[in-house]
C-alpha cells in the first residue's frame, strides 16, 4: 500500500475505532497489468468485517425488511419471480433486492442470507443463452395487479443484475462470472445497434452509466 494510502488509513482509524469497528481485512485487489495504476486499492466484498455499532445496524437489516422481503412481499420476491424462472415479476425489483441482500449476506458472512441469494445467482448464470443473452425471456400479460410481467428483454433490469454478479464475483471469486459477463457484453455489442438502450423503456438510456461500470 502506498504512503498516501497509509496516511488515509491512519486518518480514518480513530473514527472507526470510536464506532467499535476494528479494521480486519484481507488483501486488496491488485491493479491489472497494462492498466493505469490506481491510487486507491479495492478490497473484495466481505474482506472488511463490521463490528460494534455498524454490525448491529447490519444485523437489524438482516432481521428486518432487507433480509425478509421474500417472506413479506412474496407476490414479487417469492418463487414466481422471473429471475427465479417463474411467470411473475420479470423486471427490476427482484434484481434490486438481491443487489442489497447479497453484499449484506457476504459482509456478515451469514449462511442463512447467502442461502437466500444463491438461487438467484445460479438461475441467472444458468439462464444465459448461446448468444450471450441472460435473464427472463418471456413476456406475459400484466393481469396481476402489483407486478410487471412484460419488457423482460429490456436492458435496464440486466444492468442491475450485472452489478449483483460483480459483487458476487468480488465476494467469491467464482470464475463463471467472468465468462458469463464476457459473453453478455459481446451480445450487447452485436445487439445494441438493432435494439438501442431505450427500445423498451427510457431507463436504460438514462442509466447507461450503470452498464459502463460493469464493463
C-alpha positions as CSV (number, residue, x, y, z in Angstrom):
1,X,0.0,0.0,0.0
2,X,1.5,3.4,-1.0
3,X,2.3,6.1,1.5
4,X,-0.8,8.2,0.6
5,X,-3.0,5.1,1.2
6,X,-1.4,4.5,4.5
7,X,-2.0,8.1,5.5
8,X,-5.7,7.9,4.6
9,X,-6.0,4.6,6.6
10,X,-4.3,6.2,9.6
11,X,-6.6,9.2,9.4
12,X,-9.8,7.1,9.4
13,X,-8.7,4.6,12.0
14,X,-9.7,6.7,15.1
15,X,-13.2,7.2,13.7
16,X,-13.7,3.5,13.0
17,X,-12.3,2.5,16.4
18,X,-14.6,5.1,18.1
19,X,-17.6,3.3,16.5
20,X,-16.4,0.0,17.7
21,X,-15.3,-1.2,14.3
22,X,-11.9,-2.9,14.4
23,X,-10.2,-2.9,11.0
24,X,-9.8,-6.5,9.8
25,X,-9.4,-7.2,6.2
26,X,-7.8,-9.4,3.6
27,X,-5.5,-8.4,0.7
28,X,-6.6,-5.6,-1.6
29,X,-7.4,-6.3,-5.3
30,X,-4.2,-5.6,-7.3
31,X,-4.2,-3.5,-10.4
32,X,-4.4,-5.4,-13.6
33,X,-1.1,-5.4,-15.7
34,X,-1.2,-2.9,-18.5
35,X,-3.8,-0.6,-16.9
36,X,-3.1,2.8,-15.5
37,X,-2.1,2.5,-11.8
38,X,-5.0,3.3,-9.5
39,X,-4.0,5.3,-6.3
40,X,-6.9,3.6,-4.5
41,X,-7.0,-0.1,-3.8
42,X,-10.2,-2.0,-3.7
43,X,-10.9,-4.7,-1.1
44,X,-13.0,-7.7,-2.0
45,X,-16.6,-7.8,-0.7
46,X,-16.5,-9.3,2.8
47,X,-12.8,-8.6,3.4
48,X,-13.7,-5.8,5.9
49,X,-15.6,-7.2,8.8
50,X,-18.1,-5.0,10.7
51,X,-18.2,-4.8,14.4
52,X,-19.8,-2.7,17.1
53,X,-22.5,-0.2,16.0
54,X,-22.1,-1.0,12.3
55,X,-22.5,-4.7,12.8
56,X,-25.6,-4.1,14.9
57,X,-27.1,-2.0,12.1
58,X,-26.4,-4.7,9.5
59,X,-27.9,-7.4,11.7
60,X,-31.0,-5.2,12.1
61,X,-31.2,-5.1,8.3
62,X,-31.0,-8.8,8.2
63,X,-33.7,-9.2,10.7
64,X,-35.9,-6.5,9.2
65,X,-37.1,-5.9,5.6
66,X,-33.8,-6.4,3.9
67,X,-33.5,-10.0,5.0
68,X,-37.1,-11.0,4.7
69,X,-38.7,-9.5,1.6
70,X,-39.2,-13.0,0.2
71,X,-41.5,-13.6,3.1
72,X,-43.1,-10.2,3.5
73,X,-43.5,-9.5,-0.2
74,X,-43.9,-12.9,-1.8
75,X,-46.0,-11.6,-4.7
76,X,-42.9,-10.1,-6.2
77,X,-39.9,-11.6,-4.3
78,X,-41.3,-15.1,-4.0
79,X,-40.6,-18.2,-6.1
80,X,-42.7,-17.0,-9.0
81,X,-40.3,-14.1,-9.7
82,X,-39.0,-14.2,-13.3
83,X,-35.4,-14.1,-12.0
84,X,-36.0,-17.5,-10.4
85,X,-37.6,-18.9,-13.6
86,X,-41.2,-18.1,-12.6
87,X,-44.0,-16.3,-14.5
88,X,-44.4,-13.5,-12.0
89,X,-42.5,-10.1,-11.9
90,X,-40.0,-10.1,-14.8
91,X,-38.4,-6.7,-14.4
92,X,-36.2,-4.8,-11.9
93,X,-37.5,-5.4,-8.4
94,X,-36.0,-8.9,-7.9
95,X,-32.5,-7.8,-9.0
96,X,-32.8,-4.6,-6.9
97,X,-33.5,-6.7,-3.8
98,X,-30.6,-9.0,-4.4
99,X,-28.3,-6.0,-5.2
100,X,-28.7,-5.1,-1.5
101,X,-29.1,-8.6,0.0
102,X,-26.0,-10.1,-1.5
103,X,-23.5,-7.6,0.0
104,X,-25.3,-7.8,3.3
105,X,-25.0,-11.6,3.3
106,X,-21.3,-11.7,2.5
107,X,-20.3,-8.8,4.7
108,X,-22.0,-10.5,7.6
109,X,-20.8,-13.9,6.4
110,X,-24.3,-15.1,7.1
111,X,-25.1,-18.6,5.9
112,X,-28.9,-18.0,6.0
113,X,-28.7,-14.9,3.8
114,X,-26.2,-16.5,1.4
115,X,-28.6,-19.4,1.0
116,X,-31.3,-16.9,0.0
117,X,-29.1,-15.2,-2.5
118,X,-27.6,-18.3,-4.2
119,X,-30.8,-19.4,-6.1
120,X,-31.0,-16.0,-7.8
121,X,-27.3,-16.3,-8.8
122,X,-27.5,-19.8,-10.0
123,X,-30.6,-19.2,-12.0
124,X,-29.1,-16.2,-13.6
125,X,-25.9,-18.0,-14.6
126,X,-27.9,-20.9,-16.0
127,X,-30.3,-18.6,-17.9
128,X,-27.6,-17.5,-20.3
129,X,-28.2,-18.5,-23.9
130,X,-25.6,-19.3,-26.6
131,X,-25.8,-15.8,-28.0
132,X,-25.0,-14.3,-24.5
133,X,-28.5,-13.1,-23.5
134,X,-29.4,-13.8,-19.9
135,X,-32.4,-13.3,-17.7
136,X,-36.2,-13.8,-18.2
137,X,-37.1,-14.1,-21.8
138,X,-40.9,-14.5,-21.9
139,X,-43.4,-11.6,-21.7
140,X,-46.7,-12.2,-20.1
141,X,-49.9,-10.2,-19.9
142,X,-50.0,-7.8,-16.9
143,X,-53.1,-9.4,-15.5
144,X,-51.9,-9.4,-11.9
145,X,-52.0,-6.1,-10.0
146,X,-48.7,-5.1,-8.5
147,X,-46.2,-6.9,-10.7
148,X,-44.6,-6.3,-14.0
149,X,-44.6,-9.2,-16.3
150,X,-43.5,-7.7,-19.6
151,X,-40.5,-5.9,-21.1
152,X,-38.3,-8.7,-19.9
153,X,-35.9,-8.0,-22.8
154,X,-35.2,-4.5,-21.5
155,X,-31.6,-3.7,-21.0
156,X,-32.2,-2.0,-17.7
157,X,-33.0,-4.9,-15.3
158,X,-29.9,-6.7,-16.6
159,X,-27.8,-3.7,-15.6
160,X,-28.9,-4.1,-12.0
161,X,-28.2,-7.9,-12.2
162,X,-24.8,-7.2,-13.7
163,X,-23.9,-5.2,-10.6
164,X,-25.1,-8.2,-8.5
165,X,-22.9,-10.5,-10.4
166,X,-19.9,-8.2,-9.9
167,X,-20.5,-8.2,-6.2
168,X,-20.9,-12.0,-6.2
169,X,-17.6,-12.3,-8.0
170,X,-15.9,-10.0,-5.6
171,X,-17.1,-12.0,-2.6
172,X,-16.5,-15.5,-4.0
173,X,-14.1,-15.3,-7.0
174,X,-16.4,-17.6,-8.9
175,X,-14.8,-17.6,-12.4
176,X,-18.1,-18.5,-14.1
177,X,-19.0,-14.8,-13.7
178,X,-16.1,-13.7,-16.0
179,X,-17.2,-15.9,-18.8
180,X,-20.9,-15.0,-18.2
181,X,-20.3,-11.2,-18.4
182,X,-17.9,-11.5,-21.3
183,X,-20.5,-13.4,-23.4
184,X,-23.2,-10.9,-22.4
185,X,-21.1,-7.8,-23.4
186,X,-20.4,-9.5,-26.8
187,X,-24.1,-9.9,-27.2
188,X,-24.7,-6.3,-26.3
189,X,-22.1,-5.1,-28.8
190,X,-23.9,-7.0,-31.6
191,X,-27.5,-6.2,-30.5
192,X,-27.5,-2.6,-29.4
193,X,-27.5,-1.2,-33.0
194,X,-30.8,-3.1,-33.6
195,X,-32.3,-2.6,-30.1
196,X,-30.9,0.6,-28.6
197,X,-30.9,1.3,-24.9
198,X,-34.3,3.0,-25.0
199,X,-36.0,0.4,-27.2
200,X,-38.2,-1.0,-24.4
201,X,-38.2,1.8,-21.8
202,X,-36.2,5.0,-21.2
203,X,-34.5,3.7,-18.0
204,X,-31.5,2.0,-19.7
205,X,-30.7,5.2,-21.7
206,X,-30.8,7.3,-18.5
207,X,-28.8,4.7,-16.5
208,X,-26.3,3.6,-19.2
209,X,-23.5,4.5,-16.8
210,X,-24.5,1.5,-14.7
211,X,-23.8,-0.7,-17.7
212,X,-20.4,1.0,-18.3
213,X,-19.5,0.4,-14.6
214,X,-19.9,-3.3,-15.2
215,X,-17.9,-3.2,-18.4
